[in-house]
Amino acid sequence: MNGEGARLVVEAGAGLAVPAGDGAALADAVLTLRRSSREVMGRRGYRYFKKHFDHEVLVDRLLTRLIAVAEIGDDRE
Protein backbone atom coordinates (compact mmCIF):
# COMPACT_ATOMS: atom_id res chain seq x y z
CA MET A 1 0.00 0.00 0.00
CA ASN A 2 1.51 3.28 -1.07
CA GLY A 3 0.50 6.86 -0.46
CA GLU A 4 -2.13 8.87 1.33
CA GLY A 5 -4.87 7.98 -1.15
CA ALA A 6 -4.37 4.29 -0.51
CA ARG A 7 -4.40 4.89 3.24
CA LEU A 8 -7.70 6.77 3.03
CA VAL A 9 -9.36 4.10 0.88
CA VAL A 10 -8.37 1.37 3.31
CA GLU A 11 -9.22 3.44 6.41
CA ALA A 12 -12.66 4.19 4.99
CA GLY A 13 -13.25 0.56 4.08
CA ALA A 14 -14.10 1.85 0.63
CA GLY A 15 -11.82 -0.36 -1.39
CA LEU A 16 -8.51 -2.16 -1.51
CA ALA A 17 -4.95 -0.99 -1.95
CA VAL A 18 -1.86 -2.97 -2.78
CA PRO A 19 1.83 -2.11 -2.80
CA ALA A 20 3.09 -0.58 -6.03
CA GLY A 21 4.68 -3.14 -8.30
CA ASP A 22 3.19 -6.15 -6.49
CA GLY A 23 1.40 -8.01 -9.27
CA ALA A 24 0.41 -10.93 -7.06
CA ALA A 25 -1.21 -8.60 -4.52
CA LEU A 26 -3.04 -6.82 -7.34
CA ALA A 27 -4.36 -10.12 -8.69
CA ASP A 28 -5.53 -11.10 -5.19
CA ALA A 29 -7.24 -7.71 -4.79
CA VAL A 30 -9.08 -8.13 -8.09
CA LEU A 31 -10.32 -11.55 -7.01
CA THR A 32 -11.37 -10.13 -3.64
CA LEU A 33 -13.31 -7.36 -5.40
CA ARG A 34 -15.17 -9.96 -7.46
CA ARG A 35 -16.38 -11.54 -4.21
CA SER A 36 -16.96 -8.28 -2.31
CA SER A 37 -19.90 -5.97 -2.23
CA ARG A 38 -18.74 -2.96 -4.19
CA GLU A 39 -21.97 -1.20 -3.24
CA VAL A 40 -21.07 -1.50 0.43
CA MET A 41 -17.60 -0.15 -0.28
CA GLY A 42 -19.16 2.76 -2.16
CA ARG A 43 -21.45 3.59 0.76
CA ARG A 44 -18.52 3.42 3.17
CA GLY A 45 -16.51 5.75 0.96
CA TYR A 46 -19.39 8.22 0.77
CA ARG A 47 -19.87 8.19 4.57
CA TYR A 48 -16.12 8.70 5.10
CA PHE A 49 -16.13 11.60 2.66
CA LYS A 50 -19.12 13.25 4.35
CA LYS A 51 -17.49 12.87 7.78
CA HIS A 52 -14.02 14.10 6.82
CA PHE A 53 -14.15 16.11 3.60
CA ASP A 54 -17.62 17.59 3.20
CA HIS A 55 -17.52 21.34 2.53
CA GLU A 56 -19.38 22.21 5.73
CA VAL A 57 -17.10 20.02 7.84
CA LEU A 58 -13.99 21.61 6.38
CA VAL A 59 -15.35 25.15 6.80
CA ASP A 60 -16.25 24.44 10.43
CA ARG A 61 -12.75 23.10 11.12
CA LEU A 62 -11.15 26.09 9.44
CA LEU A 63 -13.29 28.56 11.39
CA THR A 64 -12.52 26.79 14.66
CA ARG A 65 -8.80 27.04 13.99
CA LEU A 66 -8.98 30.66 12.87
CA ILE A 67 -10.93 31.60 16.01
CA ALA A 68 -8.37 29.78 18.16
CA VAL A 69 -5.51 31.64 16.47
CA ALA A 70 -7.33 34.95 16.84
CA GLU A 71 -7.89 34.28 20.55
CA ILE A 72 -4.19 33.52 21.03
CA GLY A 73 -3.40 36.78 19.25
CA ASP A 74 -5.76 38.67 21.60
CA ASP A 75 -3.82 37.37 24.60
CA ARG A 76 -0.59 38.91 23.29
CA GLU A 77 -1.99 42.43 23.00
N, C-alpha and C positions, 0 to 999 in steps of 0.2 A: 504494500500500500504506500503510495507516494503522494505527498502534497496535502494542502489544506482542503481542497475539494474532495479528495478521497476520504479524509478524516470526517468531514461533515456528512457525507453520504452514509458512511458506516454508523456514525453517532446517531443520525436520524433514523436509522433502520430503513432507509429509503432505497437501498440498493447494495451492490457489492463493489469492492475495490480489490485489486490485486497488484502486487509489485510490478513495476515497469520491467519489461523484458522477460517475464515469467510466463511462458506459453502454456505450461502445464496448469498453472493457477488460473489462467484465463479460460482454458478449456473447462476446468472444474466449475468456474463461476458461470459459464454459459449453461452447463448442464444443471446447475443449481437453479438458475433463472427459469429454466424450462419447467422445473418442478415447483417453483415458488409462485406465490400470488403477487403478481406485479401490481395489481390493483391495491393491495394492502400496502405495498412499498410506496406507491404513489400517494396514498392517503397519509402515510407517515411523513413523507417528504413535505407535503403541503402543511401538515400540522407543525412540523419543525420550522418551516419557513415563517408561518404566521407568528410563532412564538418568538423567533429570534431575528427576523429580518423584515417583518411587516413595516411599512412606512410609519405608522403611528407608534409602534414600539421603538423604532430608531429615533424618532423625533422626541419621544418622552425621555429616552436615555440621554440624548444630547442636551435637552433642556435641564435635566437633573444635574448633569455635569457642569453646565455653564453656570447654573445658580450656585453650585458648590464653589466654583472658582471665584465667582463674584463675591460670595460671602467671605472667602479667605482674603480677597482683596480689601474688603471693607474693614477687616480686623487690622490691617497694616496702616490704615490712614489715621 
